[in-house]
Amino acid sequence: MYHSIAEMPRGTVMRSLHVPPKRFAWQMRLLSWMGYRGLGMSALHPYLSGEKQGKVVGITFDDGYRNNLTHALPVLNRWGFSATCYLISQQLGGVNHWDLDKGIPENPLMSEEEVRVWINGGMEIGSHTRNHLRLTSCSHAQSNEEISLSRPDLEQQFDTAVDHFCYPWGEHNETIQSQVESAGYLTATTTRRGRATPLDHPLLLPRIPITHHTLPHLFVMKILSQYEDNHG
């Protein structure tokens, strides 16, 4: 689970959300050296369902920051990896408005044209709702609209399948999960920490958070050991 790929100065609020580009490049190179393939959620799905086995790592980016395109795409292409970027369908070309009241700096989101460059670069998009609301605090109708309409928003705009969902802030309950299922998504990712396996419910997938503080030794531990599983 990545968010922003950017170098941010000390003292930046929630600096942990930003992984420096050089560190991201090193992480992808290490995965390749260790024999792993980085995959977006559609390519990963057969492994999550138990149909396939192999040394694979799902790579996801939440929110759709422009720096994913500028700093992550060339690195992913270099190693032949794919990744899924979860987009907020009504906020393309905007900024992270949901963060600003916390003092987190403005961070531009990909525009429609930039999303097309991402897709044409061999990457995938998923849904992160229409407006990045806290779904568990919404009315039933509003949460259903955020979940179900973001999918056709993106599919019609980019002429591509959108089969994978990500809960904003990782917030969900049985009602929200049911709405995600009714909307036809194959998987949904949470912020619960851990390595996803075929034993996990496909709409409640855990992820390994990679942050500014994920230094090399910790990255290796997260990938190769039960470190994340024990912190979930």
C-alpha positions, 0 to 999 in steps of 0.5 A: 500500500503506497500513497504519494511518491515524493521527497518531502521536507522534515516537519511535513505533516504526515510525512509518512504518507510520502515515500521518496522516489529513490527509496521507491525505486530501490524497493522495486529493484529489490523485489525484482532481485528477490524474484518477485513480480509486482502486479496490479489487482487484476493480475493478482486476483488468480493468486488471491483466489488460489488459482495460481501460485508464485512469487508475486506482490500486489502493488497499490496506490491510494488516491491517484496522486500525480507523482505516482505517474511521474515517479512510480510509472517509469520504475514499474515499467523498468522492472516489468511490473504492473500496479493498481491506482485507486482513483476518486472519480469526481476529483480527477485533476483536484487535490487531496481536499480530505487532508487539508484540515489536518495541515497536510500539504496540497498534493495534486491528483492526476487529471483525466489525461494523466490517468490515460498516460498511466493506463497506456503505460500498462497500469490499472485503475480501481475505485476509491469512491467518488469523493473520498468520504468516510463511508461509515459516516454517510447515509445508506444512500450516499455511501451506496452512490459513492461506491456504485457510481464511481465504477461506471464513472471511471469505466465510461471515462477511460473505457476500461474495466474497474473491478477493484475497490479501496475503502477510504481510510480503510473504513467499512462495516457489513453494510458498506461491504454489502454495497461493494459486493452489490456494485460488482467489485471482485476485490476490495482492499482495507488498511488492515495490516498483513500479507493477503492470502487466499484465506482472506475474504476478497472484499476485506483484503489486508495490505502491507503499508509502505511509508516514509519510515520503511527503511531497507531492513524493514522493507525486507522484513515486511516482504519476507517475514510474518512481521506485518501479519503479527502487526495486523 
